[in-house]
Amino acid sequence: MRLVVVVFDGVSLGIMSFAFGVFDMAKHHGVLPDLDIRVISGEPGATIRGGGLACPVPYDLDAIRTADLVIIPNWRDPAEPPPPALLAALRTAHAAGARVAALCSGAFVLAAAGLLDGRPATTHWKSAELLARMYPKIDVRPAQLYIDDGDVLTAGGGAAGMDLGLHLLRTQYGAEVASRLARSMVVPPHRAGDQAQFVQTPLPELDRTDPVEETLAWALGQLNHDLPVERLARRARMSRRNFDRRFREITGTAPATWLTHQRVLRAQQLLESTRLPVEEVARQCGFSSGAALRPHFRRIVGTVPAAYRTAFATLS
């Protein structure tokens, strides 16, 4: 397999490690001895920097033409248009059968090339709202760790790039190859793409003059109570149908789904900042028991409450 990693001037060595570290380690450990990795310059004169080092990039855009996989690890400024020559090369490589992937802000490069139009995609959670606003044709899913849409893939920030790399090795060479490499690297062999990025999805500022948005704000203070959608609609003085429609316009999801997500976010906060037993955390978030909380927590966060507390608790 020929892997091409596209970099821009001043990219840090740390970012590069997430971009192709998994593949480089695969070659180092003999998992993929025939792997050909090439770091190419997405613009003239690009240099990789970090720790006082400055490394010139050896290849140019011609290397994209024969690539099997092209990875864009980042882009310095979403407001800056990426180089037109690079965008054209990406479109050509993709049309010729190459898979293309973007990590973190690299999604803005694939978006500018039109390769994410009509597709689900993710990026770093801080940039997701901007990506959706700049490119409304993209189905932006900020909570997901990575998304494999076949020939086009995207991942959130940081270590999500390593998760995507292991996923690619798993899908192309099998679970045994990916697991063997993960053991060598001493990292988890698999984190599912729909796992959350371990961040809280911020709620946009609410307009208290809008009856639905006011109801959302009220509901956030009532998460320890049962909140059937009919009750929320009554508070907003709307029919259930109109309430559901307006709710989706504001949040992009259904009321029940939103409530469950907010309850889990609240549970994360309590697990991090208090010593409350998991059973009490569950009750304070509107779940009948810890057992009722657990499947929702695992689905949204990607782990169970006890393990989350061990990893993220702020109390000594």
C-alpha positions in Angstrom: 0.0 0.0 0.0 1.2 3.5 -0.8 0.3 6.1 1.8 0.7 9.8 1.1 0.5 12.3 4.0 0.0 15.9 2.9 1.5 18.6 5.1 1.7 22.4 5.0 4.4 24.7 6.0 5.1 24.8 9.7 3.1 21.7 10.6 4.2 20.3 14.0 5.9 16.9 14.5 3.3 16.1 17.1 0.4 16.5 14.6 2.4 14.3 12.2 2.7 11.5 14.7 -1.1 11.2 14.9 -1.3 11.3 11.1 0.8 8.4 10.1 2.4 7.1 13.4 0.3 4.0 13.3 1.4 3.2 9.8 5.0 3.9 10.5 4.9 1.7 13.5 3.3 -1.0 11.4 6.3 -1.0 9.1 8.7 -0.8 12.1 7.2 -3.8 13.7 7.1 -5.8 10.5 3.3 -5.9 10.3 3.3 -4.2 6.9 6.8 -4.6 5.5 5.8 -3.5 2.0 4.1 -0.2 3.1 5.4 2.8 1.2 4.9 6.1 3.2 5.5 9.4 1.6 5.2 12.8 3.2 4.4 15.4 0.5 4.2 19.1 0.4 0.7 20.5 -0.1 2.3 23.9 -1.0 5.7 24.9 -2.2 8.5 24.8 0.4 6.7 23.2 3.3 8.7 22.4 6.4 7.8 20.2 9.4 8.9 21.8 12.7 9.1 20.8 16.3 11.6 20.6 19.2 14.0 23.0 17.5 14.0 20.8 14.4 13.0 21.9 10.9 12.6 19.1 8.3 12.0 19.9 4.6 9.3 17.8 2.9 10.8 15.6 0.2 7.9 15.0 -2.2 5.5 17.2 -4.1 1.9 16.7 -5.4 3.0 14.2 -8.1 3.1 11.5 -5.4 -0.6 11.7 -4.9 -1.3 10.3 -8.4 -0.3 6.8 -7.4 -1.4 6.8 -3.8 -3.8 4.2 -2.4 -4.6 6.4 0.7 -4.1 10.1 1.1 -4.2 11.6 4.6 -4.6 15.4 5.4 -3.6 15.7 9.1 -4.5 19.4 9.5 -5.1 22.8 7.9 -3.7 26.0 9.5 -6.8 28.3 9.1 -10.3 27.3 8.0 -10.8 30.8 6.7 -7.9 30.5 4.3 -8.6 28.7 1.0 -6.4 25.6 0.6 -4.0 25.7 -2.4 -6.0 25.1 -5.7 -3.3 22.7 -7.1 -3.7 20.5 -4.0 -7.5 20.5 -4.3 -7.3 19.5 -7.9 -4.8 16.7 -7.1 -7.1 15.4 -4.4 -10.1 15.2 -6.7 -8.0 13.4 -9.4 -6.6 10.9 -6.9 -10.1 10.2 -5.5 -11.6 9.8 -8.9 -8.8 7.3 -9.7 -9.7 5.2 -6.7 -7.6 6.5 -3.9 -9.2 6.7 -0.4 -8.9 10.1 1.2 -8.9 10.8 4.9 -8.7 14.0 7.0 -7.9 14.4 10.7 -9.0 17.3 12.8 -8.9 20.6 10.7 -7.8 18.7 7.7 -11.6 18.1 7.1 -11.7 21.7 5.8 -9.4 20.7 3.0 -11.5 17.8 1.9 -14.6 20.1 2.2 -13.0 22.7 0.0 -12.3 20.0 -2.6 -16.0 19.1 -2.5 -15.2 15.6 -1.4 -17.4 15.7 1.7 -20.5 17.1 0.0 -23.5 14.9 0.8 -21.5 12.8 3.2 -21.3 12.3 7.0 -18.1 13.8 8.4 -16.5 14.8 11.7 -13.7 17.1 12.8 -12.4 18.4 16.1 -15.4 19.2 18.2 -14.3 22.9 18.5 -14.5 23.3 14.7 -17.6 21.3 14.0 -20.0 24.2 14.1 -17.8 26.3 11.7 -17.4 23.4 9.3 -21.2 22.9 9.2 -21.7 26.7 8.7 -19.1 27.0 5.9 -20.1 23.8 4.1 -23.9 23.2 4.6 -23.9 20.2 2.2 -21.9 18.2 4.7 -23.6 16.1 7.4 -21.4 17.1 10.2 -21.4 14.8 13.2 -19.2 16.4 15.9 -19.6 13.8 18.6 -18.1 10.9 16.6 -14.5 9.8 17.0 -14.1 9.0 13.3 -16.3 8.2 10.3 -15.6 5.7 7.6 -17.7 6.5 4.6 -16.0 4.1 2.3 -13.7 6.0 0.1 -13.7 9.2 2.3 -12.8 9.1 6.0 -12.6 11.8 8.7 -11.5 11.8 12.3 -11.6 14.2 15.3 -8.6 15.7 16.9 -5.5 14.2 18.4 -5.5 10.5 19.1 -8.6 10.0 17.0 -6.1 9.9 14.1 -4.5 6.8 15.6 -7.9 5.2 16.1 -8.7 5.8 12.5 -5.3 4.4 11.5 -5.9 1.2 13.4 -9.4 1.0 11.9 -8.0 1.3 8.4 -5.5 -1.5 9.1 -8.3 -3.6 10.5 -10.6 -3.2 7.5 -7.8 -3.7 4.9 -5.7 -6.3 6.5 -7.9 -7.9 9.2 -8.4 -7.7 12.9 -5.4 -9.9 13.7 -3.0 -7.5 12.0 -4.5 -4.5 13.7 -4.6 -6.2 17.2 -1.0 -7.4 16.8 0.2 -3.8 16.1 -1.9 -2.4 18.9 -0.3 -4.8 21.3 3.1 -3.7 20.1 2.2 0.0 20.5 0.5 -0.7 23.9 -2.7 1.0 22.9 -6.3 -0.2 22.8 -6.9 -2.3 19.7 -10.2 -0.8 18.9 -12.3 2.2 19.7 -15.5 2.4 17.6 -16.0 5.4 15.3 -19.2 6.4 16.9 -17.6 6.7 20.3 -17.7 10.2 21.7 -14.6 12.5 21.6 -14.7 12.7 25.5 -15.9 16.3 25.4 -19.1 18.0 26.3 -21.1 19.1 23.3 -21.8 22.8 24.1 -25.3 24.0 23.9 -25.7 27.1 21.8 -26.8 30.3 23.6 -30.5 30.1 24.1 -33.0 32.8 23.2 -35.4 32.9 26.3 -38.0 34.7 24.2 -38.5 31.6 22.0 -40.9 29.2 23.9 -39.0 26.1 22.8 -35.6 27.5 23.6 -36.9 28.6 27.0 -38.2 25.1 27.6 -34.8 23.7 26.7 -33.2 26.0 29.3 -35.8 25.0 31.9 -35.3 21.3 31.1 -31.6 21.5 31.8 -32.4 22.4 35.4 -34.9 19.5 35.7 -32.8 16.6 34.5 -33.3 14.7 37.8 -37.1 14.5 37.0 -39.1 12.5 34.5 -39.5 14.8 31.4 -41.9 13.2 28.9 -42.0 15.1 25.6 -45.7 15.9 26.1 -44.8 17.8 29.2 -42.2 19.9 27.4 -44.6 20.7 24.6 -47.2 21.8 27.2 -44.7 24.1 28.8 -43.9 25.6 25.4 -47.7 25.9 24.8 -47.4 24.1 21.5 -48.8 20.9 20.0 -46.5 17.9 20.1 -46.1 18.0 16.3 -45.1 21.7 16.2 -42.9 21.3 19.3 -41.0 18.4 17.7 -40.5 20.3 14.4 -39.2 23.4 16.1 -37.0 21.3 18.5 -35.3 19.6 15.6 -34.7 23.0 14.0 -32.9 24.2 17.1 -31.0 21.1 18.2 -30.8 18.9 15.1 -32.3 15.9 16.9 -35.4 14.6 18.6 -36.4 15.7 22.1 -36.0 12.3 23.7 -32.6 11.8 22.1 -31.5 15.3 23.2 -32.7 14.7 26.8 -30.8 11.4 27.1 -27.7 13.1 25.8 -28.0 15.9 28.3 -28.5 13.4 31.1 -25.3 11.6 30.2 -23.4 14.8 29.9 -24.6 15.7 33.4 -23.5 12.3 34.6 -20.1 12.9 33.2 -19.8 16.2 35.1 -20.8 14.5 38.4 -18.5 11.6 37.9 -15.6 14.0 37.3 -16.3 16.4 40.1 -18.0 14.5 42.9 -17.6 11.3 44.9 -21.3 10.4 44.6 -21.9 6.7 44.1 -22.8 5.8 40.5 -26.3 4.9 41.7 -26.8 8.4 43.1 -25.3 10.0 39.9 -27.8 8.1 37.9 -30.7 9.2 40.0 -29.6 12.9 39.9 -29.5 12.6 36.1 -33.0 11.2 35.7 -32.2 7.5 35.4 -33.9 5.0 37.7 -30.6 3.2 38.5 -27.0 2.8 37.6 -28.0 -0.1 35.5 -30.3 2.1 33.5 -27.6 4.7 33.0 -24.9 2.3 31.9 -26.0 1.4 28.4 -26.7 5.0 27.4 -23.4 6.1 28.9 -21.5 3.4 27.1 -23.3 4.3 23.8 -22.6 8.0 24.0 -19.3 8.1 25.8 -17.8 4.8 24.8 -17.1 3.4 28.2 -18.9 2.6 31.5 -19.4 5.2 34.3 -16.9 3.6 36.7 -14.2 3.5 34.1 -14.9 7.0 33.1 -14.6 8.2 36.7 -11.2 6.4 37.0 -9.9 8.1 33.9 -11.3 11.6 34.3 -12.1 12.3 38.0 -10.7 15.7 39.1 -10.9 14.9 42.8 -7.8 13.5 44.5 
